[in-house]
Amino acid sequence: MTKFPISSYTAPSDLLSGRVILITGAGSGIGRAVAISIAQHGATVLLAGRNINSLESTYDKVLRKAGPRAAICPLDLEYAKDSDYVELKNQVEVQFGALDGLVNNAAILGDRMPLNQYKSELWEKVIHTNATAQFLLTRSLMPLLEQSSHGASVIFTTSGAGQAGRAFWGAYAVSKCAVEALMRGWAAEQENLGKLRINAINPGPTRTAMRSKAYPAENPTNLISADQITWAYLYLLGDDSLGINGKTIHAQL
Ligand SMILES: NC(=O)c1ccc[n+]([C@@H]2O[C@H](COP(=O)([O-])OP(=O)(O)OC[C@H]3O[C@@H](n4cnc5c(N)ncnc54)[C@H](OP(=O)(O)O)[C@@H]3O)[C@@H](O)[C@H]2O)c1
């Protein structure tokens, strides 16, 4: 486990200059904040997600804050088939040639309830969206990541719920354990190839819609904003993390 104090890393303004980075769930929450920050640090950001209106809102904000450095990639991780991933990979290849970073951020919470009562349909939906689809997307984009001239960086998103046994976190906790295992296995396979690095970030309690759904009685003003944890994503996407592979970074102590 790698721990840093909040905001201990300050990224140079041109950290990601000339890079192309795809992020899922870019229309809201942490994904939106990270997408804007990536663009502000020089990258062209590919905004992937299922809600076009939200993605367009992020796109407009990127344009206002960072200039013309974004493209929208419609992608519903729950329903995407192999052919959709191939199509996305082909579009990125035609427009950009290679990919320098991938942030697997999108996820769903499911229901917080006892496992004894957890519905099988919801179980499959959460495991598929949060774990299987992350594998399918990453596998499909791997040839473009391997072609990066910068040494590409892949980030998965984990959670405290995936680190220890916690009651009533259901399929979400299991999906995050799966993502951690996926990250570690893939990182080990890449270790000696030296082409790219694969790590995970645990954002910690962050003021978003998912957090509000998980803790409806909590006062959100007591939580840090998504903008305050973007440093961890910048760190793993830029050259300052070259050589870091197979690690989980906790964005909050
Ligand atoms: N917030 C926290 O305290 C916290 C703590 C630990 C870990 N995390 C993790 O951090 C990541 C971001 O969470 P967040 O708090 O920002 O949650 P959020 O506000 O709910 O955002 C999740 C994003 O994922 C997208 N998404 C959901 N299902 C999708 C699908 N089938 N296809 C494509 N996109 C989909 C959502 O799109 P829609 O707008 O269409 O729903 C949304 O943009 C997640 O992996 C979460 O598990 C969050």
The ligand as an SDF file (V2000), in Angstrom:
LIG
                    3D

 48 52  0  0  0  0  0  0  0  0999 V2000
  -17.0660    8.9230   -3.7580 N   0  0  0  0  0  0  0  0  0  0  0  0
  -16.4420    8.1440   -2.8870 C   0  0  0  0  0  0  0  0  0  0  0  0
  -16.4570    8.4010   -1.6720 O   0  0  0  0  0  0  0  0  0  0  0  0
  -15.6620    6.9410   -3.3680 C   0  0  0  0  0  0  0  0  0  0  0  0
  -14.9190    6.2230   -2.4280 C   0  0  0  0  0  0  0  0  0  0  0  0
  -14.1860    5.1230   -2.8540 C   0  0  0  0  0  0  0  0  0  0  0  0
  -14.2190    4.7560   -4.1940 C   0  0  0  0  0  0  0  0  0  0  0  0
  -14.9600    5.4620   -5.0900 N   0  0  0  0  0  0  0  0  0  0  0  0
  -14.9220    5.0400   -6.4810 C   0  0  0  0  0  0  0  0  0  0  0  0
  -14.6160    6.1610   -7.2800 O   0  0  0  0  0  0  0  0  0  0  0  0
  -15.1850    5.9930   -8.5870 C   0  0  0  0  0  0  0  0  0  0  0  0
  -16.0220    7.2050   -8.9430 C   0  0  0  0  0  0  0  0  0  0  0  0
  -17.0660    7.2750   -8.0110 O   0  0  0  0  0  0  0  0  0  0  0  0
  -17.9280    8.6060   -7.7480 P   0  0  0  0  0  0  0  0  0  0  0  0
  -18.0170    8.7630   -6.2810 O   0  0  0  0  0  0  0  0  0  0  0  0
  -17.4430    9.7070   -8.6050 O   0  0  0  0  0  0  0  0  0  0  0  0
  -19.3630    8.0760   -8.2330 O   0  0  0  0  0  0  0  0  0  0  0  0
  -20.5030    8.7980   -9.1090 P   0  0  0  0  0  0  0  0  0  0  0  0
  -20.5850   10.2220   -8.7500 O   0  0  0  0  0  0  0  0  0  0  0  0
  -21.7010    7.9320   -8.9410 O   0  0  0  0  0  0  0  0  0  0  0  0
  -19.9360    8.6530  -10.5870 O   0  0  0  0  0  0  0  0  0  0  0  0
  -19.8560    7.3920  -11.2050 C   0  0  0  0  0  0  0  0  0  0  0  0
  -19.6970    7.5990  -12.6750 C   0  0  0  0  0  0  0  0  0  0  0  0
  -19.7230    6.3040  -13.3110 O   0  0  0  0  0  0  0  0  0  0  0  0
  -20.6370    6.3740  -14.3940 C   0  0  0  0  0  0  0  0  0  0  0  0
  -21.2410    5.0770  -14.6990 N   0  0  0  0  0  0  0  0  0  0  0  0
  -22.0140    4.3210  -13.8940 C   0  0  0  0  0  0  0  0  0  0  0  0
  -22.4580    3.2490  -14.5570 N   0  0  0  0  0  0  0  0  0  0  0  0
  -21.9390    3.3250  -15.8130 C   0  0  0  0  0  0  0  0  0  0  0  0
  -22.0510    2.5160  -16.9680 C   0  0  0  0  0  0  0  0  0  0  0  0
  -22.8140    1.4100  -16.9970 N   0  0  0  0  0  0  0  0  0  0  0  0
  -21.3910    2.8910  -18.0830 N   0  0  0  0  0  0  0  0  0  0  0  0
  -20.6450    4.0120  -18.0950 C   0  0  0  0  0  0  0  0  0  0  0  0
  -20.5120    4.8350  -17.0290 N   0  0  0  0  0  0  0  0  0  0  0  0
  -21.1670    4.4930  -15.9070 C   0  0  0  0  0  0  0  0  0  0  0  0
  -21.6950    7.3390  -13.9270 C   0  0  0  0  0  0  0  0  0  0  0  0
  -22.4590    7.7790  -15.0300 O   0  0  0  0  0  0  0  0  0  0  0  0
  -23.9880    8.2610  -14.8620 P   0  0  0  0  0  0  0  0  0  0  0  0
  -23.8880    9.7230  -14.5880 O   0  0  0  0  0  0  0  0  0  0  0  0
  -24.6120    7.9390  -16.1720 O   0  0  0  0  0  0  0  0  0  0  0  0
  -24.5690    7.4770  -13.7240 O   0  0  0  0  0  0  0  0  0  0  0  0
  -20.8510    8.4120  -13.2740 C   0  0  0  0  0  0  0  0  0  0  0  0
  -20.3450    9.3120  -14.2410 O   0  0  0  0  0  0  0  0  0  0  0  0
  -15.9650    4.6890   -8.5290 C   0  0  0  0  0  0  0  0  0  0  0  0
  -15.1770    3.6330   -9.0400 O   0  0  0  0  0  0  0  0  0  0  0  0
  -16.1980    4.4840   -7.0430 C   0  0  0  0  0  0  0  0  0  0  0  0
  -16.3920    3.1190   -6.7330 O   0  0  0  0  0  0  0  0  0  0  0  0
  -15.6850    6.5490   -4.6990 C   0  0  0  0  0  0  0  0  0  0  0  0
  1  2  1  0
  2  3  2  0
  2  4  1  0
  4  5  1  0
  4 48  2  0
  5  6  2  0
  6  7  1  0
  7  8  2  0
  8  9  1  0
  8 48  1  0
  9 10  1  0
  9 46  1  0
 10 11  1  0
 11 12  1  0
 11 44  1  0
 12 13  1  0
 13 14  1  0
 14 15  2  0
 14 16  1  0
 14 17  1  0
 17 18  1  0
 18 19  2  0
 18 20  1  0
 18 21  1  0
 21 22  1  0
 22 23  1  0
 23 24  1  0
 23 42  1  0
 24 25  1  0
 25 26  1  0
 25 36  1  0
 26 27  1  0
 26 35  1  0
 27 28  2  0
 28 29  1  0
 29 30  1  0
 29 35  2  0
 30 31  1  0
 30 32  2  0
 32 33  1  0
 33 34  2  0
 34 35  1  0
 36 37  1  0
 36 42  1  0
 37 38  1  0
 38 39  2  0
 38 40  1  0
 38 41  1  0
 42 43  1  0
 44 45  1  0
 44 46  1  0
 46 47  1  0
M  CHG  2   8   1  16  -1
M  END
$$$$
